[in-house]
Amino acid sequence: MDLKVQKRSIEILYQLLDGKNEVTSYVTYQPQKIAFCKEMKDTQELIRATPESQGISSDYIQNMLKQLEKDQSVHLHNIMIARNGCVVAEANYYPYKKEIWQAVYSLSKSVTGIAIGMLIDEGKLSLEDRVVDLLKPYTNSITYLKHKSLTVRHLLTMSSGVLFNETGAIADNDWVRSYLESNNKFSHGTQFAYNSMNSYMLSAIVTEITKMPMMEYLRPRLWDVLGIHQVYWEVCPKGINKGGWGLYLTIEGMTKLGQLFLQKGVWHGQRILSEQWIEEATKKQIDTGENNGYAYGYHNWVSEQEHSYQFNGMLGQNVIVYPDKQLVIATTSGNDELFMLGALVQTIRSYFGYDWVADDKVEEDPRFYQQLKQYEQQLGEPKRLYNCKKNMSRGWKRHPNKRDRVYLHWKQKNRLVNEQQWMYFIKRMDETAYKMKTKRGAVMPVFWQTVHNNYSEGIQTMRFLRKNGALIWIVTEGENDYSIEIGMEKACIQTINYHGEPYIIAVTGHILENEDGVTVLKIQIPFLETPHTRTFKLFFESNDQIRIAANEEPGKLLIQQALNSVMDPEKAGFIQNVLSKLDPEFFQYKLRFAIEPEIIGIRIKTEI
């Protein structure tokens, strides 16, 4: 089984590297993501309070937010800071909204740990229960011998040693069977090796014990009690919640989970989890073997140095809890980081970790608090408009001086020219169409395509229409047309249906001119329910030809991590060991070309 899965994974990798959008999937495609329903509201909002009332200066928080905004490696989508159960600061970064859920990747694991804790509290499960006994319908004599000593504790502490890992999710339909048939790279419980399939197996165990999906088990016990209704969890091809990823939460839902742990499992007087389970889950259970300052508990990362713990999802999805400081900080982001070692968490730690202590009493300062609220509001506005307003008022003075008024007049004039250019461009592009020389690229980010087994057939044509004064960009991939309205300066928020999966996108266009005098249309498409953004630059190099350069963020670190997975023979199997002998620069080039393709389009006549 291991060899077959490895072979399939490498075949898919090669197909992606080839860049021709002809990926042969080994997993039966079923739409995973459901539509976000804005009418479904979370209830029991957390109390809002001034930072000063909870022992923190508004100015101190604003300084941290400004530092995060300036850092080019940090791409925050939402942040929420709560102390003593009260939200003291919150911001959504344009065009993201706090009301819209986002995929939180491996932060899902901490919630899977909650379900396991509940079953243990109910006496239906123990840490020493053997996986082969819990999943008897999936077990045979061979799998029994391979994993007879594998326990729930080993899954929770990422010490199973089973080879079948995340790549198996794109290579086989039956993940439980593949996991149990897989070999071990070390004896159970002897080492730490992060593997999302351990979490998936815990989800399968919850399903087997309760005879219902883990999401349904948690609904009356967790989600409803906390008033979290904007929540969704994807399932595998067999209908089991993914466990290690696939969960969608709002930033307030994330903060509530951290607050539940901070309150030792009690919510509004109702006990949800035992205090003993939370204490065990959030203390060191195993060394990670990495020099990163973190140990691992039961599906939570633990910093003994700071006396804190963290629910972490890659690319910057975090819930950081400081129990001694009664502090919870939640973030959603699109950073180039797989774990918690990037600039985002380091900046938060520099302000609120280590030796930081809240004041017993901070005098209310309406001026600083108002500045914090204004700054939070600015972060939620279009960047260009925000910078214009900020510069015009030179720090938000009430009465701009003469120089400010002149600058304001220049800005208004410059913006009018830009609007005129945009309207002229829309008129010129109306009913133009291009056919691609090769079927490359996609509206959907490549990384997300792979995670969802939802592959593009490549961009074949694109055309432009002017409709009610707006620019409509119509992209054809296979048999699907994606009609996308492009906003100028302010993003146009809309929903596209990608092979049965609805996604909320925020689309902004900018007209530029490069150093050669070529008109360039830059289109940015943040997928608001994911950490990912797709960017296209359309170069109108002649009347008859267009050149398209695509990119996605996060991207660069993901490319490097994918290469490391292929090239490291100690972490891989036979197929990867063979590939490790090949030129890494070749893979770097090919993988970058797959994620950042350049496409040539030839102008064609549109049908009338």
Disulfide bonds with the S-S distance in Angstrom:
none
